[in-house]
Amino acid sequence: MLLSKTTEYALRAIVYIALNDAQGLKVGIKDIAKELELPAHFMGKILQDLVRKGVISSMKGPGGGFFLHRQASDISILEVVRTIDGLEAFRKCGMGMKQCSDTHPCPLHDDIKAYRDQMLKVFSSKTIQTLVDGINSGNYFITNLHEVES
């Protein structure tokens, strides 16, 4: 089970917003889209949805933009996934059976369940702050590598 493109974009954008927010800066859609190399129109829809659902905040006008209205450590990855994709992917049968369960499993049930449980654990325990800390440590990135012109 992979995340939808929408959730991938949302996570990267929220981390970028959190990085800027930590420096007291609000960021606009154009900056986010440019920096993360994501389509601005699509980003706009995603971010407005996240604002409407209370995950992040925005302010209009000069000096406006997107920011966090609560601690990055209070926003779990699971909350973002749930807000955008719902948790259906964590329940669905890997082979598309309607009646797949522990008592009536498909041939992939046990393997997929173990994988899903692990993903749920990771998404529940990691927060936007965890991701921000990883980037600040220099070990992880949310932007693509740019070739240095010599």
C-alpha positions, 0 to 999 in steps of 0.5 A: 500500500503506497500513499496517494500522490495527494498525500505524498505532496501534502506531507512534503508541503507540511514539512516545508511549511513547518521548516519555515514556520520554525523560523517565524515565516509563512509560505505561499503556494508558489514558493512551496510548489517551486521549492518542492517542484510540485504543480502549483494548482494541485498544491493549492487545492491540497493546502486549502483542503488541509486548512479546511480540515484544521491540519494547517492554517493560512493567512491572506494578504501581504505577509500571509501564507501557510503556517502551523497553528499547533506544534509540528510534534502534534501532527502525526503522519497518520493524521495527514494520511487519514485526512486525505486518503482515509484509512481504507487502505489499511483495511482493504484486502490485498487481492480485492476480496470483500470478505477477507479477514483473519478467519477467512483470509486470502492467500496474501492476508498474513503478509499484507496485514504484517506490512500494514500493521508496520506502516500504521505503527510508523505513521502513528509514531512519527510526526511532522516534527520527526520529519523536520528533525531528520531534515535539520540533521542533514540526513534527509531531504524533501527537495530533489537533488539539483545538479551543481553547474560548474 
